[in-house]
Amino acid sequence: MFFKKKLSWLPILALFIFACGESSDEQLFDSSLLEKRSQEETEKVIEAFMLAEDNSTIEIPEGFFEINTQLILDSKTNVQIKGAGMKKTVLSFRNLKTGGEGVKIVGNNISIEDLTIEDAPGDGIKAQHSDGIVFRQINVTWTHGDKSKNGTYAIYPVQCKNVLIDGCVASHSKDAGIYVGQSENIIVKNSLAFGNVAGIEIENCDNAEVFDNVTRNNAGGILVFNLPGLPKSDGRKTKIYNNQIIENNHENFATPLGEDPNGNTVTMIPPGSGIILLAAKEVEIYGNEILRNKTVGVAIASYQITGFPSEAPNWSPFTSNIYIHDNSYDRSKGFPDLSRELGQLISVYNAHGKAKTQDIVYDGIWDESISEDIGSNPMNICIAEASGDDFHFTRFHLMDGEDNIEAFSDLSTFSNCSYPIATDITSVPN
């Protein structure tokens, strides 16, 4: 992270007690109770994907289908993939030993609905280079219990336009349950994400609304990230509202970073994180219940805090133009997690006493080419929450390195502005 050395003086006992995350093998339903379909019936499903034509429907009946190959729909238009219900039609990829996604879609005006996808070796379902992609009433999960073998993403549209994710369930992925990357015009609504490292992630995207969802028992509830070096750089205009972001205190079981400086940043999320903004631009967060996340309700961070290289063309490492207002918080779930450095920072240096969970933290890293003084609020961080003794806000000073970290509770610099986000999602399918 931003620190060049670990906070190694922390008590070993505290590390043991506070780093323990909650875990769960919860499933939406028990798919083993469904009737297993024959090899002939399974081959018909595979054949339906292979032979699908434009303007067609792939109907998958009730039952448990063991699929030993990827299901690929490539370069098609106006195709509907429809099961009999997420608790009635199950596509299991537990016997698929090679390949990545269980289901991969490339095409325009494609919908997939009313089914479950289990145990893909890589991502559950991936859509790429698609315009008008709908995921409705689908459940994607892993059931074998060995989380190190779980896929990276459950529901994974990337480099797409006009994306709708509605009424879906995503669980037990070792990165994000619902991940939308490098895309534009996005709605994620009425969905549930649990048991993942990250519940919902919007990464390098433009024009997204995330609302009426439940994220619970993930390491992190909802993320808005802008990462460097991707084909689509800084994303902008995300609204996160009317969600329940509850008890996201699960262990972080993401693949370790190792020695790779470009490793996956989700490994750095401390369990107990409600919402994390990382190099995010133009984000409005309001009307959410952010409850019992043991480390922090909302974290506002610039990319420098990761310690990874923070220069890339047409990309900025700073989080800016943020408006957080009218959310409800509950800090009653234990103590901040100490298994990740961000959690250690929050626990040790917050402005309200050691080992205190925070409602909102801001790393306080700003673009000094705009202003030499953070007092001018150069990154336009706007916070309008009910303050007082029961509201824990910390702004850190990290610009001088680990040996001179300071923490401040004064919110006034950030409470005299607003930045409402205007999105246009009229082109997203209904």
C-alpha positions, 0 to 999 in steps of 0.5 A: 500500500502507501506504506513502505513498511508494515505496521508490525508493532500491532499486537499479535493477539489483536491481529488474531482476534480482529482478522477473523472474518465471518464465512458462510457456505450458504446457497440460494437452494440445494440443486442436488434435489433437482432431477439430473438430466440425461446425456442426450438432454444435455447434448441438446442444450449444447447444440442449441447454443451452437446452432442458435440463429439471430432472432431465436430463443434457446429454451432450457427445461427444468432439471440439473444439467452437467455440462462438460464444455463451454456454452458460447453464443458468438456474434448473434443478435436478438437471442433470448436464453431462457430457463424454467426458473433459477431454482428449477434449471441448473447448468453445472460446469463442475466437470469442465476442466478446461476453458474459462467461463461457463457461459460466454456471450458476444452479440447484441440484444441478448438476454439470459434469464431464469436459470442457475449457473454453478461451478464454472472453472473461471467466470460464471457468465461473461458477456463481451463486446455486447450492446444491449445485454440483459441478465435477469433472474439468474443465479451464479455460484460455486458449491464445492466449498474450496474457495481457492478453486472458485471462479473470479467473477460470477456475472461479468459483462465487460466492454459492453454497452447498455447493460441490465442486471436485474433480480440476480444472485451472485455468490462465492466468487473470489473477486466480484459477484457482480462485476461490470467493467469498461462498459457504459450505460449500466443498471444493476438493480434488485439483486443479491450478492453474498459470500464473495470478496466483493459484492458488486463492482463497477470498474472503469465504467461510464453512466451507471446506476446501482440501486435496490440491491442487497450486498451482505457477507462479502469482504466488501459490499460495493466498489467503484474502481478506476484502474490504470492500463485498461483499454477504457480509462477513467470511468465517470458518473455512477450513482449508488442508492437505496441499497442495503449494504449489510455486514460485509465482514467475510474473509478476503479469500482472493488470490494473493498478490504475490510478487506481481506489481500489477496484481488484483487490487481486490486482495487489499480490501479489508473485511468489513468494508461497506463501499470503497471508492478507488480513483473513482470519478463523479460518484453519488452515494445516497439513501443506502443502509450501510450497516454493521460493516466492521471496518468502514462504511464508506472509504474514499481512496486514491490509487496511490494508497495501493503502492502500485504504479499510478501513472497511465495515459488518460487516467488519474489516480485521484478520487474526485467529484464525490457526493455522499449524503442521506445514508444511514450507518451502524458501526456496532459490528465488532472492531476493524479488520487488521488483516489488510493495511487499510484496515490497520490504518483505519484501526490505529490512526483514526480520529476517534480512538484506536480500534474504532470502526469509521462511518466514512474515511478519506485518505486525504491524498490530493492533486497538488497541481490543483492546490497546495492546500487540502483546505480548498477541497481540491478533489471536490469531496462532498459529504452531507451526512448527519454529523455529531458525536455518533458520526465517525469521520476520519480524514488522514494525512498520508502525504509525508509517508508512514512516519508522519501519519495524522488523522482529523475528524473535522468534516467542515472542509467537505460539508459545504458543497454538493455534486449531484450526478446526472445519468442517462440510462434510457438506452438500457433495456427494460 
